[in-house]
Amino acid sequence: VGLPLPERLLIARLANAVADNAKSASRERLASKSDDLKVVTGIGDDCAVLRLRQTNDILVTTDFTLENVHFRREWHSPESVGHRCLVRGLSDIAAMGGRPSAAFLSLAVPPKLPQSWVDRFFRGLLKLARESNVTLSGGDTSRSPSKILADVIVLGCVPKGTAVLRSGARPGDRIYATGAIGGSAATLSSLYSSKRKGVNSQLSQRYFFPEPRIRVGQILRQKKIPSSMIDLSDGLSTDLSHLCEDSGVGAEIWAASIPRAVTGKSAKPIALDLALHGGEDYELLFTASPRQRVPPRVGGVAVSYIGEITSRKQISLIHQNGSSSLLEPRGWEHFRRRDS
Amino acid sequence: VGLPLPERLLIARLANAVADNAKSASRERLASKSDDLKVVTGIGDDCAVLRLRQTNDILVTTDFTLENVHFRREWHSPESVGHRCLVRGLSDIAAMGGRPSAAFLSLAVPPKLPQSWVDRFFRGLLKLARESNVTLSGGDTSRSPSKILADVIVLGCVPKGTAVLRSGARPGDRIYATGAIGGSAATLSSLYSSKRKGVNSQLSQRYFFPEPRIRVGQILRQKKIPSSMIDLSDGLSTDLSHLCEDSGVGAEIWAASIPRAVTGKSAKPIALDLALHGGEDYELLFTASPRQRVPPRVGGVAVSYIGEITSRKQISLIHQNGSSSLLEPRGWEHFRRRDS
């Protein structure tokens, strides 16, 4: 009688996780006094009840994290899966210049999954939630026919009318990227070739536990720097094409200026293709008017000037020798092997 | 190059569905002028941007709908699956006395799923969205390793501080249920025994296309009738036990007063067990002070007085012959055959 055991355990675990998280979040909130979006009633009722400061808009984003599509149990620790399923939504909020506030987790697990996997998954998710000042506020649990399935919703806020969209880039605007890119693709490529030992530990740390650029996004928005912004989750070539399409413009980017992740003691940059097409870096890509002063570092993170927006609706890659070629959006498909 | 075909098609379909829906919703909204929660930017950016009327609280709910857990492709039409995956969240909003405003769909489908299935799924989902004045505002798409997976998030609103919780029931309060219950369990039971032809068509219509009690929930909340409320999604015995636990009370309910769904020309009530333990009726269960006048119909839907809240923390079922027994929460497990 009652719910089947795994489901009951899961629900209890989810409820506990939410309660613990809510407690520590409310402590932090008392300290910070910034109640932009407050959780009035968390898990345990039909809905969560949230209260928003009236001067804010609400941001909503939702992302699936599916076993064997977005992660593999033999490669990713449960903590990494928990971290990564939350980071996707946090990065989306960052790309709007917003502050994440509340997360909701829908989690389905197969009946035979060890409880320790679920515990460690929550450890990873809740650690990132605390670091990001996000309250896990509810969700849904279910048994799954075979694989682990998670869907994470993140709610955030931004002062009314100030969300940074993808559609604001204008011809002549400069294109910038934060941090270094391609590191996740390089790590994944090593996992595929089973050269795990060869993976630079800092690179793989960033792949398994990527850091969302929440603070950078907020600073940029507060300084009114970006005309448009997107996060680099599907790869530079694909995300830049989204931004250009939505803005009705084209772009040219300079191969030599792309901030490639480096590997090994020699700090050798990874292959250009990985930086162009590899996804899951969770850096920010943004444009700014040439009249706008853009500092070389924002919130402690390097900002690189990598190209310019054009009125001609195509994306060109300018090579180091001065020649140019069309850059096709080679959409990042998780776990598709890349040649590098 | 680019995303694999099924994913690209899905994304295009989702984008179109959202655009169409947003158009018709904004037309309706212009007519109704009730911008409680407005979609400022819909699908196509990193996040959706929503704007809330400042006198409101936000309601958030999320529900998985998984193939072979919540539906079977051989039993449920794609339209029914689309309808049912949205109704779960709408019913949660109704149970808070709220108004649903925006929905988000995360959908993962196996590579071989025919496009016509996806089209018909959207038809069912969007029809209910329009009828409920809800805007499909974004989501996520992914390929799935094998089964169809959907997660639907519904956002709604309620005047500040007026959300009807599960935790407000007090000893002496009366217990009420809307509509008739057990019909979904009866239909499912017939499906299991392959007696589909024998299923009363009105019953099965309500099972395949359940109607969320949004209006009833809002009227009850506006009239300040309920001290607590929950929706009947997991079955009366389980949902009543949730309400009692959260309120720190017990209950006794009267077998003869439970409004059982009726079947066939003779309008024979379904078995009591189906009404006690069957889920997915999406009716409302609420409590009210004995001083509160509760009309026999609310918003055109019958309201039945079925029992009373007690201080003793157990749930008793009073049988027609006057004897009583403990009512255990026999949690509704989808597709578990019930004896009836």
Interface residues (C-beta under 8 A of the other chain):
Chain A: V1 G2 L3 P4 V40 T41 G44 D45 D46 C47 A48 V49 L50 R51 L52 Q54 D57 I58 L59 V60 T61 T62 D63 F64 L66 E67 N68 V69 H70 S91 D92 I93 A95 M96 G98 A102 F104 S106 A108 S137 G138 G139 D140 S142 R143 S144 P145 S146 K147 L149 D151 I153 L155 G156 V158 K160 A163 L165 R166 S167 M229 I230 D231 T238 D246 E328 P329 R330 G331 E333
Chain B: V1 G2 L3 P4 V40 T41 G44 D45 D46 C47 A48 V49 L50 R51 L52 Q54 D57 I58 L59 V60 T61 T62 D63 F64 L66 E67 N68 V69 H70 S91 D92 I93 A95 M96 G98 A102 F104 S106 A108 S137 G138 G139 D140 S142 R143 S144 P145 S146 K147 L149 D151 I153 L155 G156 V158 K160 A163 L165 R166 S167 M229 I230 D231 D246 E328 P329 R330 G331 E333
